[in-house]
Amino acid sequence: MASVRQHIENVIIGQGLAGSAVAWTLHWAGQSVLLLDRAEPQTASRVAAGLITPVTGKRMVVSADYNQNFASAKNFYRRVETETGEAFYSEVEMLRLFEDEQRRAAFLERSDKAESLKISEWEGKVQAGQAVQQGIRMRQAARLDTKRYLSATRRHFEELGSYRRTEWAEGDYQYTERNGGKGSRAAVITLASQAVTTNRLIMCTGAATTKLFPEVPNNPARGDILTVRIPDYDRPEVVHRSIWIAAENDGSQTVGSTYDWNNTSTAPTVKGRQEILGKLSRIVEGPVEVLEQVAAVRPTMRDYEPVLGQHQKWPNVFILNGLGSKGALKAPMLAKKLLAYMTGATEVESEHSYDRLLARKTTLQRPLTTLAQQVVSEVLKGGETVIDATVGNGFDTCFLAESVGTAGRVIGFDVQHSAIESTSRRLKAGGFANVDLKEQSHSELKTAVQAETVTAVMFNLGFLPRSDKTIVTKAASSTLAIAAALEVLEPHGILTILAYRGHDGGQDEYEAVQRLLLAYGEQYDQQRIDSVPARQTSPVLFILRKTETNE
């Protein structure tokens, strides 16, 4: 065993986007660092396109805190460019094409949010001779040449003697407590193979899980990227529509990317290539020449939030990981937050904390959908009339049909024909004939029920899973329906509202429902159950029980 010769304040495992951001942040804070990295060529950080964009995903979600993250990233990368003498960060406009008129209308409803992010409508061609397309122009966007940035970072820390290319061995550390024993932040970690001791060990290992933090990442996603030549392609901006197209200086284009949660190999696949080319054909016309295909695995989390925190047993062991496809944007700000946390200046937000994974693993709370059914089942004895105000794929509808029995009646509402069809099939398969499905808005609930009173009403506010996520319940119709449901609810009846807040308009609808329920005050027994852990975008279950005094 090598003898210990050097003490370093911070040892960072992994020199991807997360590890590099942590290294620079600590270096600028005057602390010594040592980067240990395998220098693998096919990591997500090195293969990534480095796109920094305010609108993401199929639902064209405007990223929360984008302006703050963008400013932090810009200042960070410009400073690294100055110190390394390399150029790898550029602010570039981006275009996002609308897939259909419905998505266009849905996005333009949020124009107030878009204005602050320098987003405006756009109309034009992406290819000579092509028909005009519509979309949005994003002027506050950027691109990071991740390969050049990571190489410049590596060279800089190599020159400082603060980088080593090495294999990381899981058991190659010894934790020694000092000054107060367990929990002391003065503890020292010994890495025998590197002949160093350190005050902090910081894990930034990307898609590679470790025994120290086995839950991270808990949902890695493979992504394929192609380098192609598109005939008559004429857009300097990065163009998005299901995939993205980024023009390169040599006349080629980089196109990506796929999301595959079932295959975590970095070997290029025919499936990935065909998926990208299929989506590309919806944007451009004519033959496309494929020059290269690469693949890597993103360190994504199931809740799509990064992980920042410390080991439960060893408080001098920290983690920054799970940045997914937003590493170029978020790494600089998260590195600052990690430094503030490690030095005791601030606490970690609950949605980023590693503790949220431990809580999720140990909590006894059932899913909110199960809890909603459980409280409803407590008041149903058989023979009642009940309502599924948002049938969706029919799970609550079947639950209600079984609970009230053949002598009871279920009335189900949904505006989407596909929801009515899938629910009908599920009811038929279950042998339920006591359900009246109505392809209409739940805002018409009172008229449809007529003179009947009902024992239970269930709402799931949001979008239909595995369907068009731009079709969502709206605050105006949902509050009308809830108010009507409370009117027809019989004494001792129950109403459940599961409000999903993560989609566009979901937060507004949730707040409208909250205001409505607040107006009822003490008229109903009300209960609120949050997801565990509770986050700003996580679902909330409201339960209202009607008493005799409500009449």
C-alpha positions as CSV (number, residue, x, y, z in Angstrom):
1,M,0.0,0.0,0.0
2,A,1.3,3.4,-0.9
3,S,2.0,5.8,1.9
4,V,0.0,9.0,2.2
5,R,2.0,12.0,0.9
6,Q,-0.5,14.8,0.2
7,H,-3.6,16.3,1.8
8,I,-6.2,17.8,-0.5
9,E,-9.4,19.6,0.7
10,N,-11.7,18.1,-2.0
11,V,-11.5,15.0,-4.1
12,I,-14.0,14.8,-6.9
13,I,-14.8,11.5,-8.6
14,G,-15.8,12.1,-12.2
15,Q,-15.0,14.9,-14.6
16,G,-18.2,15.3,-16.5
17,L,-20.3,18.4,-16.6
18,A,-21.1,18.1,-12.8
19,G,-17.6,17.2,-11.7
20,S,-16.0,20.0,-13.8
21,A,-18.4,22.6,-12.5
22,V,-17.7,21.5,-8.9
23,A,-13.9,21.6,-9.5
24,W,-14.0,25.2,-11.0
25,T,-16.3,26.4,-8.2
26,L,-14.1,25.1,-5.5
27,H,-11.0,26.3,-7.2
28,W,-12.3,29.8,-7.5
29,A,-13.3,29.6,-3.8
30,G,-9.6,29.1,-3.0
31,Q,-9.9,25.4,-2.1
32,S,-7.6,22.7,-3.3
33,V,-9.1,20.0,-5.5
34,L,-8.2,16.7,-7.1
35,L,-10.2,15.3,-10.0
36,L,-10.2,11.6,-10.5
37,D,-11.6,10.5,-13.8
38,R,-11.6,7.4,-16.1
39,A,-11.6,9.7,-19.2
40,E,-14.0,7.5,-21.0
41,P,-14.8,8.9,-24.5
42,Q,-18.5,7.8,-24.6
43,T,-20.0,9.5,-21.6
44,A,-23.1,11.6,-21.8
45,S,-21.2,14.8,-20.9
46,R,-18.7,14.3,-23.7
47,V,-21.3,13.2,-26.4
48,A,-24.0,15.8,-25.4
49,A,-24.9,18.6,-27.7
50,G,-24.7,21.1,-24.8
51,L,-27.9,22.9,-25.7
52,I,-29.2,25.5,-23.3
53,T,-32.8,26.3,-24.1
54,P,-35.7,27.8,-22.2
55,V,-38.5,25.5,-23.7
56,T,-38.2,21.7,-23.4
57,G,-40.1,18.5,-23.9
58,K,-43.1,17.5,-25.9
59,R,-45.3,19.8,-23.9
60,M,-43.0,22.8,-24.6
61,V,-42.6,23.5,-20.9
62,V,-41.0,26.9,-20.0
63,S,-38.2,25.9,-17.6
64,A,-38.5,27.2,-14.1
65,D,-35.8,29.6,-12.9
66,Y,-34.4,29.6,-16.4
67,N,-33.2,33.2,-16.3
68,Q,-31.3,32.6,-13.1
69,N,-29.7,29.4,-14.4
70,F,-28.9,31.0,-17.8
71,A,-27.1,34.0,-16.2
72,S,-25.1,31.7,-13.9
73,A,-24.1,29.4,-16.8
74,K,-23.1,32.3,-19.0
75,N,-20.9,33.9,-16.4
76,F,-19.4,30.5,-15.4
77,Y,-18.5,29.4,-19.0
78,R,-17.1,32.9,-20.0
79,R,-14.8,32.8,-17.0
80,V,-13.6,29.3,-17.8
81,E,-12.9,30.5,-21.4
82,T,-10.9,33.4,-20.1
83,E,-8.8,31.2,-17.8
84,T,-8.2,28.4,-20.3
85,G,-7.9,30.6,-23.5
86,E,-10.4,28.3,-25.2
87,A,-13.7,29.2,-26.9
88,F,-16.5,26.7,-26.3
89,Y,-19.6,28.8,-25.2
90,S,-21.8,30.6,-27.8
91,E,-25.1,32.3,-27.5
92,V,-27.2,31.1,-30.5
93,E,-30.8,31.6,-31.3
94,M,-33.0,28.5,-31.4
95,L,-36.3,27.7,-33.2
96,R,-39.0,25.4,-31.9
97,L,-41.4,24.2,-34.6
98,F,-45.1,23.6,-33.7
99,E,-46.1,20.0,-34.4
100,D,-49.8,21.1,-34.9
101,E,-52.2,24.0,-34.4
102,Q,-53.3,22.6,-31.1
103,R,-49.8,22.8,-29.6
104,R,-49.3,26.3,-31.1
105,A,-52.5,27.5,-29.4
106,A,-51.6,25.9,-26.1
107,F,-48.1,27.5,-26.1
108,L,-49.4,31.0,-27.1
109,E,-51.7,30.9,-24.2
110,R,-48.5,31.2,-22.1
111,S,-47.1,34.2,-24.0
112,D,-46.8,36.2,-20.8
113,K,-44.2,33.7,-19.5
114,A,-42.5,33.5,-22.9
115,E,-42.0,37.3,-23.1
116,S,-39.6,37.5,-20.2
117,L,-37.5,34.7,-21.8
118,K,-37.2,36.6,-25.1
119,I,-39.4,34.2,-27.0
120,S,-41.5,35.3,-30.0
121,E,-43.5,33.7,-32.8
122,W,-41.6,32.6,-35.9
123,E,-42.5,31.7,-39.4
124,G,-40.2,30.5,-42.2
125,K,-38.4,27.6,-43.9
126,V,-35.7,25.3,-42.6
127,Q,-34.8,24.0,-46.1
128,A,-34.7,25.7,-49.5
129,G,-37.9,25.0,-51.5
130,Q,-39.7,23.7,-48.5
131,A,-43.2,24.9,-47.3
132,V,-43.3,27.6,-44.6
133,Q,-43.4,26.3,-41.1
134,Q,-44.5,28.0,-37.8
135,G,-42.9,28.0,-34.4
136,I,-41.2,30.1,-31.9
137,R,-37.8,31.9,-31.8
138,M,-35.8,31.6,-28.6
139,R,-33.2,34.4,-28.5
140,Q,-32.0,33.7,-24.9
141,A,-30.4,30.4,-25.7
142,A,-26.9,29.0,-26.0
143,R,-24.7,26.1,-26.9
144,L,-21.8,24.6,-25.1
145,D,-19.2,22.6,-27.0
146,T,-19.0,20.0,-24.2
147,K,-16.1,18.1,-25.6
148,R,-13.9,21.2,-26.0
149,Y,-15.0,22.5,-22.6
150,L,-14.2,19.3,-20.8
151,S,-10.9,19.0,-22.6
152,A,-9.9,22.5,-21.6
153,T,-10.9,21.9,-18.0
154,R,-8.9,18.7,-17.9
155,R,-5.8,20.4,-19.3
156,H,-6.1,23.3,-16.8
157,F,-6.3,21.0,-13.8
158,E,-3.6,18.7,-15.1
159,E,-1.3,21.7,-15.3
160,L,-2.1,22.5,-11.7
161,G,-1.4,18.8,-10.7
162,S,-5.1,18.5,-9.8
163,Y,-6.2,15.9,-12.3
164,R,-5.5,12.2,-12.5
165,R,-6.8,9.7,-15.1
166,T,-7.5,6.6,-13.0
167,E,-10.0,3.9,-12.3
168,W,-12.0,4.5,-9.2
169,A,-12.2,1.5,-6.8
170,E,-15.3,1.4,-4.6
171,G,-13.5,0.3,-1.5
172,D,-10.5,2.5,-1.9
173,Y,-11.3,4.9,1.0
174,Q,-11.1,4.9,4.7
175,Y,-13.3,7.2,6.8
176,T,-11.6,8.5,10.0
177,E,-13.7,10.6,12.5
178,R,-12.1,13.5,14.3
179,N,-13.2,16.1,16.8
180,G,-16.5,14.9,18.1
181,G,-16.8,11.5,16.4
182,K,-19.7,10.6,14.2
183,G,-21.1,13.5,12.3
184,S,-18.1,15.7,12.6
185,R,-17.3,17.6,9.5
186,A,-13.6,17.5,10.5
187,A,-13.4,13.8,9.6
188,V,-10.7,12.8,7.1
189,I,-11.0,10.4,4.2
190,T,-7.9,8.4,3.1
191,L,-7.6,7.2,-0.5
192,A,-4.7,4.8,-0.2
193,S,-4.2,4.1,-3.9
194,Q,-3.9,7.8,-4.6
195,A,-1.7,8.5,-1.6
196,V,-3.9,11.3,-0.5
197,T,-6.2,12.3,2.4
198,T,-9.1,14.7,1.9
199,N,-11.7,16.6,3.9
200,R,-14.5,15.9,1.3
201,L,-15.2,13.2,-1.2
202,I,-17.6,14.4,-3.9
203,M,-19.2,11.9,-6.2
204,C,-20.0,13.1,-9.7
205,T,-20.0,9.7,-11.4
206,G,-22.7,10.3,-14.0
207,A,-24.6,7.2,-15.2
208,A,-22.3,4.9,-13.2
209,T,-23.9,4.1,-9.9
210,T,-21.9,3.7,-6.7
211,K,-22.3,1.8,-3.4
212,L,-22.1,5.1,-1.6
213,F,-25.2,6.4,-3.4
214,P,-26.9,3.3,-4.9
215,E,-30.1,5.2,-5.8
216,V,-28.4,7.6,-8.2
217,P,-29.2,7.6,-11.1
218,N,-32.3,5.6,-10.7
219,N,-33.6,6.0,-14.2
220,P,-30.7,6.2,-16.7
221,A,-31.6,6.9,-20.3
222,R,-29.6,6.0,-23.4
223,G,-29.4,8.6,-26.2
224,D,-28.3,8.3,-29.8
225,I,-26.9,11.2,-31.8
226,L,-26.2,11.3,-35.5
227,T,-23.9,13.5,-37.6
228,V,-25.5,14.0,-41.0
229,R,-25.6,16.1,-44.2
230,I,-29.0,17.5,-45.1
231,P,-29.4,18.8,-48.7
232,D,-30.3,22.5,-49.0
233,Y,-30.4,22.9,-45.2
234,D,-30.3,26.6,-44.5
235,R,-30.7,27.4,-40.8
236,P,-27.9,28.7,-38.6
237,E,-30.2,28.4,-35.5
238,V,-30.7,25.1,-33.6
239,V,-34.0,23.8,-34.8
240,H,-36.3,21.7,-32.4
241,R,-39.2,19.5,-33.2
242,S,-39.3,16.1,-31.3
243,I,-35.5,16.1,-32.1
244,W,-33.0,18.9,-32.6
245,I,-30.8,19.9,-35.6
246,A,-27.6,21.8,-34.9
247,A,-25.6,23.2,-37.9
248,E,-21.9,22.6,-37.7
249,N,-19.1,24.8,-39.2
250,D,-18.1,22.1,-41.8
251,G,-21.6,22.0,-43.4
252,S,-22.7,18.9,-41.5
253,Q,-25.5,18.8,-38.9
254,T,-25.7,17.1,-35.6
255,V,-29.1,15.6,-34.9
256,G,-30.5,14.0,-31.8
257,S,-31.6,12.5,-29.7
258,T,-33.4,9.4,-28.5
259,Y,-34.5,8.4,-25.0
260,D,-34.2,4.7,-24.3
261,W,-34.7,3.5,-20.7
262,N,-34.5,-0.2,-21.6
263,N,-31.0,-0.2,-23.2
264,T,-28.1,1.3,-21.3
265,S,-25.4,0.2,-23.8
266,T,-23.2,2.8,-25.5
267,A,-23.1,0.8,-28.7
268,P,-25.0,2.6,-31.6
269,T,-28.2,0.7,-32.6
270,V,-30.2,0.5,-35.8
271,K,-33.3,1.3,-33.7
272,G,-31.8,4.6,-32.5
273,R,-30.7,5.6,-36.0
274,Q,-34.1,4.8,-37.5
275,E,-35.9,6.7,-34.8
276,I,-33.9,9.9,-35.4
277,L,-34.2,9.6,-39.2
278,G,-37.9,9.1,-38.9
279,K,-38.4,12.2,-36.8
280,L,-36.0,14.1,-39.1
281,S,-38.2,13.3,-42.1
282,R,-41.0,15.3,-40.5
283,I,-38.8,18.4,-40.6
284,V,-36.7,18.2,-43.8
285,E,-37.2,16.6,-47.2
286,G,-35.0,14.5,-49.4
287,P,-32.2,12.0,-48.7
288,V,-30.1,12.4,-45.6
289,E,-26.5,11.2,-45.5
290,V,-25.5,9.7,-42.2
291,L,-21.8,10.4,-41.4
292,E,-21.5,9.1,-37.8
293,Q,-23.6,7.7,-34.9
294,V,-22.7,7.8,-31.3
295,A,-24.6,6.9,-28.1
296,A,-24.2,7.5,-24.4
297,V,-26.2,7.1,-21.2
298,R,-27.7,10.1,-19.4
299,P,-27.8,10.1,-15.6
300,T,-31.5,10.8,-15.3
301,M,-33.7,10.5,-12.3
302,R,-37.3,9.2,-12.2
303,D,-38.6,12.6,-11.0
304,Y,-36.3,14.5,-13.5
305,E,-34.7,16.5,-10.6
306,P,-30.9,16.5,-10.0
307,V,-29.4,15.1,-6.7
308,L,-27.4,17.2,-4.4
309,G,-26.6,16.2,-0.8
310,Q,-24.5,14.1,1.5
311,H,-24.1,10.6,2.6
312,Q,-26.4,9.6,5.5
313,K,-23.7,7.9,7.5
314,W,-20.6,9.8,6.4
315,P,-21.3,13.6,6.3
316,N,-18.0,14.4,4.5
317,V,-19.1,12.4,1.4
318,F,-21.2,14.5,-1.0
319,I,-22.9,14.0,-4.3
320,L,-23.9,16.1,-7.4
321,N,-25.5,13.9,-10.1
322,G,-28.7,13.2,-12.0
323,L,-28.6,16.3,-14.2
324,G,-30.0,14.4,-17.2
325,S,-30.2,16.4,-20.4
326,K,-29.9,19.8,-18.7
327,G,-26.3,19.5,-17.4
328,A,-24.9,22.4,-19.5
329,L,-27.6,24.7,-18.1
330,K,-27.8,23.6,-14.5
331,A,-24.3,22.4,-13.5
332,P,-22.9,25.9,-12.7
333,M,-25.7,26.9,-10.4
334,L,-25.9,23.5,-8.7
335,A,-22.1,23.6,-8.1
336,K,-22.5,26.9,-6.3
337,K,-25.4,25.5,-4.2
338,L,-23.2,22.4,-3.3
339,L,-20.4,24.7,-2.1
340,A,-22.8,26.7,0.0
341,Y,-24.2,23.5,1.5
342,M,-20.8,21.9,2.2
343,T,-19.6,25.1,4.0
344,G,-22.8,25.3,6.0
345,A,-24.1,28.5,4.4
346,T,-27.4,27.1,3.2
347,E,-29.5,24.0,3.1
348,V,-30.4,22.0,0.0
349,E,-33.9,22.4,-1.5
350,S,-36.0,19.4,-0.8
351,E,-36.6,18.6,-4.4
352,H,-32.8,18.3,-5.0
353,S,-31.8,16.6,-1.7
354,Y,-30.5,13.1,-1.7
355,D,-32.7,12.6,1.4
356,R,-35.8,12.6,-0.8
357,L,-34.7,9.3,-2.2
358,L,-34.3,7.8,1.3
359,A,-37.7,9.2,2.3
360,R,-39.3,7.7,-0.8
361,K,-37.6,4.3,0.0
362,T,-38.7,4.2,3.6
363,T,-42.1,5.9,3.6
364,L,-45.2,3.9,4.3
365,Q,-47.5,6.2,2.4
366,R,-49.3,4.6,-0.5
367,P,-49.6,6.3,-3.9
368,L,-52.2,9.2,-3.9
369,T,-54.3,7.3,-6.4
370,T,-54.5,4.4,-4.0
371,L,-55.3,6.7,-1.1
372,A,-58.1,8.3,-3.0
373,Q,-59.7,5.0,-3.8
374,Q,-59.2,3.9,-0.2
375,V,-61.1,6.8,1.4
376,V,-63.9,6.5,-1.2
377,S,-64.3,2.8,-0.5
378,E,-64.9,3.6,3.1
379,V,-68.3,5.2,2.3
380,L,-69.5,2.8,-0.4
381,K,-71.6,-0.1,0.7
382,G,-73.2,-1.0,-2.6
383,G,-76.1,0.4,-4.6
384,E,-75.0,4.0,-4.6
385,T,-74.7,6.5,-7.5
386,V,-71.2,7.8,-7.9
387,I,-69.3,9.9,-10.5
388,D,-65.9,9.6,-12.1
389,A,-65.5,13.2,-13.3
390,T,-62.3,12.4,-15.4
391,V,-62.4,8.8,-16.6
392,G,-59.0,8.9,-18.3
393,N,-58.0,5.3,-18.9
394,G,-60.8,4.0,-16.6
395,F,-59.0,2.8,-13.5
396,D,-61.1,4.8,-11.1
397,T,-64.2,4.0,-13.2
398,C,-63.7,0.3,-12.8
399,F,-63.0,0.7,-9.1
400,L,-66.2,2.6,-8.6
401,A,-68.2,0.2,-10.7
402,E,-67.0,-2.7,-8.6
403,S,-67.5,-0.8,-5.3
404,V,-71.2,0.1,-5.9
405,G,-72.1,-3.3,-7.4
406,T,-74.8,-4.2,-10.0
407,A,-77.4,-2.3,-8.0
408,G,-75.3,0.9,-8.2
409,R,-74.6,3.4,-11.0
410,V,-71.4,5.1,-12.2
411,I,-71.5,8.2,-14.3
412,G,-68.2,9.0,-16.1
413,F,-67.1,12.1,-17.9
414,D,-64.3,12.8,-20.4
415,V,-64.0,15.1,-23.4
416,Q,-61.5,12.8,-25.2
417,H,-63.0,10.1,-27.4
418,S,-59.9,8.0,-26.9
419,A,-60.5,8.1,-23.1
420,I,-64.1,7.0,-23.5
421,E,-63.1,4.2,-25.9
422,S,-60.3,2.8,-23.7
423,T,-62.5,3.0,-20.6
424,S,-65.3,1.1,-22.4
425,R,-62.9,-1.6,-23.3
426,R,-61.7,-1.9,-19.7
427,L,-65.2,-2.0,-18.4
428,K,-66.2,-4.7,-20.9
429,A,-63.2,-6.8,-20.0
430,G,-64.2,-6.5,-16.3
431,G,-67.8,-7.4,-16.9
432,F,-69.1,-4.0,-15.6
433,A,-72.5,-3.0,-17.1
434,N,-73.5,-0.3,-14.5
435,V,-71.6,2.6,-16.0
436,D,-72.9,5.5,-18.1
437,L,-70.0,7.1,-20.0
438,K,-70.5,10.7,-21.3
439,E,-68.2,12.2,-23.8
440,Q,-68.6,15.7,-22.5
441,S,-67.0,18.1,-20.1
442,H,-67.3,17.5,-16.4
443,S,-68.5,21.1,-16.1
444,E,-71.9,19.8,-17.3
445,L,-72.0,17.4,-14.4
446,K,-75.0,18.9,-12.6
447,T,-77.2,18.8,-15.8
448,A,-76.2,15.2,-16.5
449,V,-76.9,14.0,-13.0
450,Q,-80.3,15.8,-13.0
451,A,-82.2,15.2,-9.8
452,E,-80.0,12.4,-8.4
453,T,-77.7,12.8,-5.4
454,V,-74.4,11.0,-5.4
455,T,-72.3,9.4,-2.7
456,A,-68.9,9.9,-4.1
457,V,-67.2,12.0,-6.9
458,M,-63.6,11.5,-8.0
459,F,-61.4,14.0,-10.0
460,N,-58.0,13.5,-11.6
461,L,-56.9,16.8,-12.9
462,G,-54.3,16.9,-15.6
463,F,-53.8,15.1,-18.9
464,L,-54.6,11.6,-20.2
465,P,-51.5,9.3,-19.6
466,R,-49.9,8.0,-22.8
467,S,-52.0,10.4,-24.9
468,D,-51.9,14.0,-26.2
469,K,-50.5,15.9,-23.2
470,T,-51.5,19.2,-24.6
471,I,-55.2,18.3,-23.9
472,V,-55.5,19.0,-20.2
473,T,-58.2,19.8,-17.7
474,K,-58.7,23.6,-17.3
475,A,-59.1,25.7,-14.2
476,A,-62.4,27.3,-15.3
477,S,-64.2,24.0,-16.2
478,S,-62.7,22.1,-13.3
479,T,-63.8,24.6,-10.6
480,L,-67.3,24.6,-12.1
481,A,-67.4,20.9,-12.0
482,I,-66.2,20.7,-8.4
483,A,-68.7,23.3,-7.3
484,A,-71.5,21.3,-9.0
485,A,-70.3,18.0,-7.5
486,L,-70.5,19.5,-4.0
487,E,-74.1,20.5,-4.7
488,V,-75.2,17.0,-5.7
489,L,-73.2,15.3,-3.0
490,E,-75.4,13.7,-0.4
491,P,-74.8,13.9,3.4
492,H,-71.8,11.9,4.4
493,G,-70.7,11.8,0.8
494,I,-67.1,12.2,-0.2
495,L,-65.2,14.1,-3.0
496,T,-61.6,13.5,-4.0
497,I,-59.5,15.8,-6.2
498,L,-56.1,14.6,-7.3
499,A,-54.4,17.7,-8.8
500,Y,-51.3,17.1,-11.0
501,R,-49.2,20.3,-11.1
502,G,-46.3,19.3,-13.3
503,H,-47.8,20.1,-16.7
504,D,-48.4,23.4,-18.4
505,G,-51.4,25.1,-16.7
506,G,-51.3,22.5,-13.9
507,Q,-50.1,25.0,-11.3
508,D,-52.8,27.5,-12.3
509,E,-55.5,24.9,-12.1
510,Y,-54.3,23.7,-8.7
511,E,-54.3,27.3,-7.4
512,A,-57.8,27.9,-8.7
513,V,-59.0,24.7,-7.0
514,Q,-57.3,25.7,-3.8
515,R,-59.1,29.1,-3.9
516,L,-62.4,27.4,-4.5
517,L,-62.0,25.0,-1.6
518,L,-60.8,27.9,0.7
519,A,-64.1,29.7,-0.1
520,Y,-66.0,26.7,1.3
521,G,-64.1,27.1,4.6
522,E,-65.7,25.2,7.4
523,Q,-68.7,24.0,5.3
524,Y,-66.9,20.7,4.6
525,D,-64.5,18.5,6.3
526,Q,-61.4,19.1,4.2
527,Q,-58.1,17.2,4.1
528,R,-55.0,17.7,2.0
529,I,-52.4,15.0,1.4
530,D,-49.1,15.9,-0.3
531,S,-46.8,13.6,-2.2
532,V,-43.8,12.3,-0.3
533,P,-41.5,14.1,-0.7
534,A,-43.5,17.2,-1.3
535,R,-42.3,19.3,-4.2
536,Q,-43.6,22.3,-6.0
537,T,-44.7,20.3,-9.0
538,S,-45.8,17.1,-7.3
539,P,-49.4,15.9,-7.1
540,V,-51.7,16.9,-4.2
541,L,-54.8,15.0,-3.1
542,F,-57.8,17.0,-1.6
543,I,-60.5,15.1,0.2
544,L,-63.8,16.7,1.1
545,R,-66.5,15.1,3.3
546,K,-70.1,16.4,3.4
547,T,-71.8,16.5,6.8
548,E,-75.5,17.0,7.7
549,T,-74.9,20.7,8.4
550,N,-73.9,21.3,4.7
551,E,-77.5,20.9,3.7
